[in-house]
């Protein structure tokens, strides 16, 4: 199977040779399977954003190799354009990058520069807008007159419109209300489902990560500290606390209940699973243990 | 005593639609009030009105006994209310951390020796002391936000508004900010108004106000507001996970207390339920 992303012993150093030299990433190796949804978590300053920038060649590794779809990103500088077309990067607060006169024109900017025209361009723009939950009525408005949530959607649609094979999102739902979060993330999952692309989500929301990601990487001080499925990661609450992170509130409840000898499992991170287990605990069947 | 009073408060950006329409609202001095609402519910506009950044289209806002429309009291109002915004990039003015924090006290004409003390205290309060000589643009989002908060604290305001100020922070950073907020509120007696989407933060407040379409639709202490899950969900808000679990369990027919917000409360309630069940059996 081809890997969407592969990092081999990647190290990134900022300000090398200056008094402010800082190693942002230390010897990172990872392989992300095509079509998976991967979560990237870590405390502030753990190197998440640096890692994200490596993925489409915005950051050059100090040492090590970065490959996208089995191709070495830095081997041929002329291929960088190809890399940027394959890896869509949505920065934190992407709505600050909106600039066109209409939402439509803003979404069309990327595909237009990739050579899309006419009907094909129109189709791409509208389908990207749809994945992001934007109505046709919004498309002709100025991106500066719409609500914050709509701006976020418009900005993400601008990246989706380039049909990236790997979509990297740095805190896509930060600052949105719960309904807005669910809408955006569900829309992105739909895009993933229909196109088979790979998604990499950076988030501080353990609840969102638990809900959407197949596989999770945990960064601590620039090193890869843990990796695994949501169940594996969230059952290691102590490791996460040590990494300056948290576990979903529901997991905390099960950790506390285990301390009190009421349950055995602590790898619970969704409400549905918790509800099932609580039903057997409270309902008389003692097999919850 | 009320620090902020609003009456017949209406505000419109375009002259026709009222984004905020509130007959009466008091914010008590020294209390921590949380304002919840989905995007576009008018909560940020309300915060700007209550802090005198925006002036009402009609009605009146009185901050610290000054009417916000009274231009001669402009500086007094600004000095009494500080605001920390969602994106620190919009708020940081200097290129070095300590200079950014010193910006306000310098402009308030405080003597340099005292400025140095203030800057140190404020950076310490947000756990950024070791970064005092760093350049602001190289900091991560969370670190920048902490600098922005320190910059507001340096004005020594009586009231601080937090407009989704923790949205960019990691859980630890968020906890640090929350404990700093708590310290401001409980130890220094600063009135705090926080606008947040994080229910776990709202449960720490003394009072929770829920806004929808520019109106206040719920108002009370956290327990009473979070005891109404259907209503909250109707306004586009989510419950804390344990509250949601308890709500489902109640639907499943278990008699558990309502308005459970914290992990410990939930664990206690479940332990008691199991004990009660076992006692009934034996």
Interface residues (C-beta under 8 A of the other chain):
Chain A: X42 X43 X44 X45 X49 X92 X93 X96 X147 X148 X149 X171 X174 X175 X176 X177 X178 X179 X180 X204 X206 X207 X244 X245 X246 X248 X249 X250 X252 X253 X256 X257 X260 X262 X271 X274 X275 X278 X279 X281 X282 X283 X284
Chain B: X37 X38 X39 X40 X86 X87 X140 X141 X142 X143 X164 X167 X168 X169 X170 X171 X172 X173 X174 X197 X200 X236 X237 X238 X240 X241 X242 X244 X245 X248 X249 X252 X254 X263 X264 X266 X267 X270 X271 X273 X274 X277
